[in-house]
């Protein structure tokens, strides 16, 4: 389920962040101290097509096993051709949802990735459109 209207990326949403002067290992400390201390352009790093990329806020828990939690933002590229296995933003009969795309012999299935949440088997006569392919999840580690 989606909570807001998608908003496109533009010059006002371009993010330049300063890089930390050191690499921080998540495992054992490394004696290597190579680093880059200039700005990092997050748009250049995360977005292939600025005009076709939107930020979508997710509501609900049906994709938690895919690492997508309630309140996370997805970068969704509407220019990418969806493939089976992609996490997509789909519209089924006018309702938006975030699910993993699967194509079976019986048709299209939008798979939930959380126990207790059913897959959506799209009936043949349903109005299905894929809004875009999720390329990154901005997962909050600390709630505001």
Secondary structure, DSSP 8 states (H G I E B T S, - for coil): -B-S--EE--GGG--EEE--SS---SSS--S------SEEEHHHHH-S-GGGEEEEEB-SSTTGGGT--TT-EEEEETTS---TT-EEEEEETTEEEEEEEEEETTEEEEE--STT---EE--TTS-EEEEEEEEEEE--SS--
